[in-house]
Amino acid sequence: MAGEKKFDYYDVAEAVKKCLEQVNASYIEILITPLRSGYRVEIYPQQTRQLLEMLARCVSRLLEAGTEMKECPYGVTLVVKR
């Protein structure tokens, strides 16, 4: 697939941390879970939806990847698509 940028777990972790610093968000823990379609990113404590949207745009720009927000019973998570 021409033009696609490859990224892995460590690239996602680095991009998320960099983007959290850019928006001055405090966090205690970042959980990144591999999925077939990409990676699920959970940030604790839960962030506001507005902050997660800013984070999604930032991560998408850094990794040149698609992102989406998923509603879960315990809150909203970010999915970075391969």
C-alpha distances in whole Angstrom, upper triangle without the diagonal:
4,6,6,9,10,14,16,20,22,19,20,24,24,23,25,28,27,27,30,32,31,33,35,35,37,35,37,34,30,29,25,24,21,20,17,15,16,19,23,25,29,31,35,37,35,34,35,33,33,32,29,27,28,26,23,23,23,21,18,19,19,16,14,13,15,19,21,25,26,30,31,35,36,34,31,27,24,21,18,15,12
4,6,9,11,14,18,21,22,20,21,24,24,22,25,28,27,27,30,31,30,32,35,35,37,36,38,35,31,30,26,26,23,22,20,18,18,21,25,26,30,32,36,38,36,35,36,33,33,32,29,28,28,26,23,22,23,21,18,18,18,15,13,14,16,19,23,26,28,32,33,37,37,35,32,29,25,22,19,16,14
4,6,10,13,16,20,21,17,18,22,21,19,22,25,24,23,27,28,27,29,32,32,34,33,35,33,29,28,25,25,22,22,20,18,17,20,23,24,28,30,33,36,34,32,33,31,30,29,27,25,25,23,21,19,19,18,15,14,15,12,10,11,14,17,21,24,26,30,32,36,36,34,30,27,23,21,17,15,13
4,6,10,13,16,17,14,15,19,19,17,19,22,21,21,24,26,25,27,30,29,31,30,32,29,26,25,21,21,19,18,17,14,13,16,19,21,25,26,30,32,31,29,30,28,28,27,24,23,23,21,18,17,18,15,13,13,13,10,8,8,11,14,18,21,23,27,29,33,32,30,27,24,20,17,14,12,9
4,6,10,14,14,11,12,16,15,14,17,19,18,18,22,23,22,24,27,27,29,28,29,27,23,22,19,20,17,17,17,15,13,15,18,19,23,24,28,30,29,28,29,27,27,25,23,22,21,19,17,16,16,13,11,11,10,7,7,8,11,14,18,21,23,27,28,32,31,29,26,23,19,17,13,11,9
4,7,11,12,9,11,14,14,13,16,19,18,19,22,23,23,25,27,27,28,27,28,25,21,20,17,17,14,15,14,13,11,13,16,18,21,23,27,29,28,27,29,27,27,26,23,23,22,20,18,18,17,14,13,14,12,8,9,9,12,15,18,21,23,26,27,31,30,28,25,22,19,16,12,11,8
4,7,8,6,7,10,11,10,13,15,15,16,19,20,21,22,24,24,25,23,24,21,18,17,13,14,12,13,14,12,10,10,14,14,18,20,23,26,25,24,26,25,25,23,20,21,20,17,16,16,15,12,12,13,10,7,9,9,12,13,17,19,21,24,25,28,27,26,23,19,16,14,10,10,8
4,6,5,6,9,10,11,12,15,16,17,18,20,21,23,24,23,24,22,22,19,16,14,11,11,9,11,12,12,9,9,12,13,16,18,21,24,24,24,26,25,26,23,21,21,21,18,17,18,17,13,14,15,13,10,12,11,14,15,17,19,20,24,24,27,26,25,22,18,16,13,11,11,9
4,6,5,6,9,10,11,12,14,15,17,19,20,21,22,21,21,19,19,15,12,11,7,8,8,11,13,13,9,8,10,10,13,15,18,21,21,21,24,23,24,22,19,20,20,17,16,18,17,13,14,16,14,11,15,13,15,15,17,18,19,22,21,24,23,22,20,16,14,12,10,12,11
4,5,5,6,9,10,11,12,14,15,17,18,20,21,20,20,18,18,15,12,12,10,11,11,14,16,16,13,11,13,12,15,16,18,21,22,22,24,24,25,22,20,21,20,17,17,18,16,13,15,16,13,11,15,14,17,17,19,20,21,24,24,27,25,24,22,18,16,15,13,14,14
4,5,5,6,9,10,11,12,14,16,16,19,20,19,20,19,19,17,14,14,11,13,12,15,17,16,12,11,13,12,15,16,19,22,22,21,23,23,23,20,18,19,18,15,14,16,13,10,12,13,9,8,11,11,14,14,17,19,21,24,24,27,26,24,21,18,15,14,11,13,12
4,5,5,6,9,10,10,12,14,15,17,18,17,18,16,17,14,11,11,8,10,10,13,15,14,10,8,10,9,12,13,16,19,18,18,20,19,20,17,15,16,15,12,11,13,11,8,10,12,9,8,11,10,12,11,14,15,17,20,20,24,22,20,18,14,11,10,8,10,11
4,6,5,6,9,10,11,12,14,16,16,15,15,13,14,11,8,9,7,11,12,15,17,16,13,10,11,9,11,11,14,17,17,17,19,20,20,17,15,17,16,12,13,15,13,10,13,14,12,11,14,14,15,14,16,17,18,21,21,23,21,20,18,14,12,12,11,14,14
4,6,5,6,9,10,11,12,15,15,15,15,14,15,14,11,12,11,14,15,18,20,19,15,13,14,12,14,14,16,19,19,18,21,21,21,18,16,18,16,13,14,15,12,9,13,13,10,10,14,14,16,16,18,19,21,24,24,27,24,23,20,17,15,15,13,16,16
4,6,5,6,9,10,11,12,14,14,15,15,16,15,12,13,12,15,15,17,20,18,14,12,13,11,14,13,16,18,18,17,19,18,18,15,13,14,13,9,10,11,8,6,9,9,7,7,11,11,13,13,15,16,19,22,23,26,24,21,19,16,13,13,11,14,14
4,5,5,6,9,10,11,12,11,12,11,13,11,9,10,10,13,15,17,19,18,14,11,11,8,10,9,13,15,14,13,15,15,15,12,11,12,11,7,9,11,8,6,10,11,9,10,13,13,14,12,14,14,16,19,20,22,20,18,15,13,10,11,10,14,15
4,5,5,6,9,10,10,10,10,10,11,10,9,11,12,15,17,20,22,21,17,15,14,11,12,10,13,14,15,14,16,17,17,13,13,15,13,10,12,14,11,9,13,14,11,13,16,16,17,16,18,18,20,22,22,24,22,20,18,15,14,15,14,17,19
4,6,5,6,9,10,10,12,12,15,14,12,15,15,18,20,22,24,23,19,17,17,14,15,13,16,17,18,16,18,18,17,14,14,15,12,10,12,12,9,9,12,12,9,12,15,16,17,16,18,19,21,24,25,27,25,22,20,18,15,17,15,18,19
4,5,5,6,9,9,11,12,15,14,12,15,15,18,19,21,24,21,18,16,16,13,14,12,15,16,16,13,15,15,14,10,10,11,9,6,9,9,6,7,10,10,9,11,14,14,15,14,16,16,19,21,22,25,23,20,17,15,13,15,13,17,18
4,5,5,6,5,7,8,12,12,10,14,14,18,20,22,25,23,20,17,16,12,12,10,12,13,13,10,12,14,13,9,9,12,9,7,10,12,9,10,13,14,13,15,17,17,18,15,17,16,19,20,21,23,21,18,16,14,13,15,15,19,21
4,6,5,6,8,10,13,14,13,16,17,21,23,25,28,26,23,20,19,16,16,13,15,15,16,13,15,17,15,12,13,15,12,10,13,14,11,12,15,15,14,16,19,20,21,19,20,20,22,24,25,27,24,21,20,18,17,19,18,22,23
4,6,8,11,13,16,17,16,19,19,23,24,26,29,26,23,21,20,17,18,15,17,17,17,14,15,16,14,11,12,13,10,9,12,12,9,11,14,13,12,15,17,19,19,18,20,19,22,24,26,28,25,22,20,19,17,19,18,21,23
4,6,9,12,15,16,15,19,19,23,25,26,29,26,23,21,20,16,16,14,15,15,15,11,12,13,11,8,10,11,8,8,11,11,9,12,15,14,14,17,19,19,20,17,18,18,21,22,23,26,23,20,18,17,16,19,18,22,24
4,7,10,13,15,15,19,20,23,26,28,31,29,25,23,21,18,17,14,14,14,14,12,13,15,13,10,12,14,11,11,15,15,13,15,18,18,17,20,22,22,23,20,21,20,23,23,24,26,23,21,19,19,18,21,21,24,26
4,6,10,12,12,16,17,21,23,25,28,27,23,20,19,15,14,10,11,10,11,8,10,12,12,8,10,13,11,10,13,15,13,14,17,18,18,20,22,22,22,19,19,18,20,20,21,23,20,17,16,15,15,18,19,23,25
4,7,10,11,14,17,20,23,25,29,28,24,21,19,15,13,10,9,8,10,9,12,15,14,11,12,16,14,13,16,18,16,17,20,21,20,22,24,24,24,21,21,19,21,21,21,22,19,17,17,16,17,20,20,24,27
4,6,7,11,14,17,20,23,26,25,22,19,16,13,10,7,6,6,8,8,12,15,15,12,12,16,15,13,16,18,17,16,20,21,20,21,24,23,23,20,20,18,19,20,19,20,17,15,15,14,15,18,19,23,25
4,7,10,14,17,20,23,26,26,23,19,17,13,11,8,6,6,10,11,15,17,19,16,15,19,19,16,19,21,20,19,22,24,22,23,26,25,25,22,22,20,21,21,20,20,17,16,16,15,16,19,20,24,26
4,6,10,13,16,19,23,23,20,16,14,10,8,6,5,7,10,12,15,17,19,16,15,18,18,15,17,20,19,17,20,22,21,21,24,23,23,20,20,18,19,19,18,19,15,15,15,13,14,16,17,21,23
4,7,10,13,16,19,19,16,12,10,7,6,5,6,9,10,11,15,16,18,15,13,16,16,13,14,17,16,14,17,19,18,17,21,19,19,16,17,16,16,17,16,18,15,14,13,11,11,13,14,17,19
4,6,10,13,16,17,14,10,8,6,5,6,8,11,12,13,17,17,19,17,14,17,18,15,15,19,18,15,18,20,19,18,21,19,19,16,16,15,15,16,15,16,14,14,13,10,11,12,13,16,17
4,7,10,13,13,10,6,6,5,6,9,12,14,14,15,18,18,20,18,15,17,18,14,14,17,16,13,15,18,17,15,18,16,16,14,14,14,14,16,15,18,16,15,14,10,10,9,10,13,14
4,6,10,11,9,5,5,7,8,12,14,17,16,18,20,20,22,20,17,19,20,17,16,19,19,16,17,20,19,17,19,16,16,14,15,15,14,16,14,17,16,16,14,11,11,9,10,12,13
4,7,8,6,5,6,9,12,15,18,20,20,21,23,22,24,22,19,20,22,18,17,20,20,16,17,20,18,16,18,15,15,14,15,16,15,17,16,19,19,18,17,13,12,10,10,10,10
4,5,5,5,7,10,13,17,19,22,21,22,23,22,24,23,19,20,22,19,17,20,20,17,17,20,20,17,18,14,14,13,13,14,13,16,15,18,18,18,16,13,12,9,9,9,9
4,6,8,10,14,17,20,23,26,24,25,26,25,27,26,22,22,24,22,19,21,22,19,18,21,21,17,18,15,14,14,15,16,15,18,18,21,22,21,19,16,15,11,11,9,9
4,7,9,13,16,19,23,25,23,23,24,22,24,23,19,19,21,19,16,18,19,16,15,18,18,15,15,11,10,11,11,14,13,17,17,20,21,20,18,14,12,9,8,6,6
4,7,10,13,16,20,22,21,21,22,21,22,21,17,18,19,16,14,16,16,13,12,16,15,12,13,10,9,9,11,13,13,16,17,20,20,19,16,13,10,7,5,4,5
4,6,10,13,16,19,17,18,20,18,20,19,15,16,17,14,12,15,15,12,12,16,15,12,14,11,11,9,11,12,12,15,15,18,18,16,14,10,8,6,5,7,8
4,7,10,13,16,14,15,17,16,18,16,13,14,16,13,12,15,16,12,13,17,16,14,16,13,12,10,10,10,9,12,11,15,14,13,11,7,6,4,6,9,11
4,7,10,13,11,12,14,14,16,14,10,13,14,11,10,14,14,11,13,16,15,14,16,14,13,10,10,10,10,12,12,15,13,12,10,6,5,6,8,11,13
4,7,9,8,9,12,12,15,13,10,13,15,12,12,16,16,13,16,19,18,17,20,17,16,13,12,11,10,11,11,13,10,9,8,5,7,9,11,14,17
4,6,6,7,11,12,14,11,9,13,14,11,12,16,15,14,16,19,18,18,21,19,18,15,15,13,13,14,13,15,12,10,9,8,9,12,13,17,20
3,5,7,11,13,15,13,12,16,16,14,16,19,18,17,20,23,22,22,25,23,22,19,18,15,15,15,14,15,11,10,11,10,12,15,17,21,23
4,6,10,13,15,12,12,16,16,15,17,20,19,19,22,24,23,24,26,25,24,20,19,16,17,16,15,15,11,10,11,12,14,17,19,23,26
4,7,9,12,10,9,13,14,13,14,18,18,17,20,22,22,23,25,23,21,18,16,13,13,12,12,12,9,7,8,9,11,15,17,21,24
4,6,8,6,6,10,11,10,12,15,15,15,18,20,20,21,23,21,20,16,15,12,13,13,14,15,12,9,8,10,11,15,17,20,23
4,5,5,6,9,10,11,12,15,15,16,18,20,21,22,23,22,20,17,15,12,13,13,14,15,13,10,9,11,12,16,18,21,25
4,5,5,6,9,10,10,12,14,15,16,18,20,21,21,20,17,14,12,9,11,11,13,15,13,10,7,9,10,14,16,19,22
4,5,5,6,9,10,11,13,14,15,17,19,20,21,20,18,15,13,11,14,14,16,18,17,13,11,12,12,15,17,20,23
4,5,5,6,9,10,11,12,14,15,17,18,19,18,17,14,13,12,14,15,17,19,17,13,11,12,11,15,16,19,22
4,5,5,6,9,10,10,12,14,15,16,17,16,14,11,10,8,11,12,14,17,15,11,8,8,7,11,12,15,19
4,5,5,6,9,10,11,12,14,15,16,14,12,10,9,8,11,13,16,19,17,14,10,10,9,11,12,15,18
4,5,5,6,9,10,11,12,14,15,15,14,11,12,11,15,16,19,22,20,17,14,13,11,13,14,16,19
4,5,5,6,8,10,11,12,13,13,12,10,11,10,14,16,18,21,19,16,12,11,9,11,11,14,17
4,5,5,6,9,10,11,11,10,9,6,7,8,11,14,16,20,19,15,12,10,7,8,8,11,14
4,6,5,6,9,10,10,10,9,8,9,11,15,17,20,23,22,19,15,14,11,12,11,13,15
4,5,5,6,9,10,10,11,10,12,13,17,20,22,25,23,20,17,15,12,13,11,14,16
4,5,5,6,8,8,9,8,11,12,15,19,20,24,22,19,16,13,10,10,8,11,12
4,6,5,5,5,6,6,10,12,15,19,21,24,24,21,17,15,11,10,8,9,11
4,6,5,7,9,10,13,16,19,22,24,28,27,24,20,18,14,14,11,12,13
4,6,8,11,11,15,17,20,23,25,29,27,24,21,18,15,14,11,13,13
4,5,9,10,14,16,19,22,24,28,26,24,21,18,14,13,9,10,10
4,7,10,13,17,19,23,25,29,28,25,22,19,15,14,10,10,10
4,7,10,14,16,20,22,25,25,23,19,16,12,10,7,6,6
4,7,11,13,17,19,23,23,20,17,14,11,8,6,5,7
4,7,10,13,16,19,19,17,13,10,7,5,5,6,9
4,6,10,13,16,17,14,10,8,6,5,7,8,12
4,7,10,13,13,10,7,6,5,6,9,11,15
4,6,10,11,9,6,5,6,7,11,12,16
4,7,8,6,5,7,9,11,14,16,19
4,5,5,6,7,10,12,16,17,21
4,6,8,10,14,15,19,21,24
4,7,9,13,15,19,21,24
4,7,10,13,17,19,23
4,7,10,13,16,19
4,7,10,13,16
4,7,10,13
4,6,10
4,7
4
